[in-house]
């Protein structure tokens, strides 16, 4: 997509569990704007990380 922004070094990946213990991820700009976010909740952090890697996450 022509308007799609590529993550830069200053962007931050965030992984968090909701009240039900399900995990989600989001990619935030330095201004805390959401660039991308998981479309669903995952049973484990590892599953959320696996999904985020499809969108450019390179951590563990």
HELIX and SHEET records of a PDB file:
HELIX    1   1 UNK A   45  UNK A   53  1                                   9    
SHEET    1   A 3 UNK A  12  UNK A  17  0                                        
SHEET    2   A 3 UNK A  23  UNK A  28 -1                                        
SHEET    3   A 3 UNK A  34  UNK A  37 -1                                        
END                                                                             
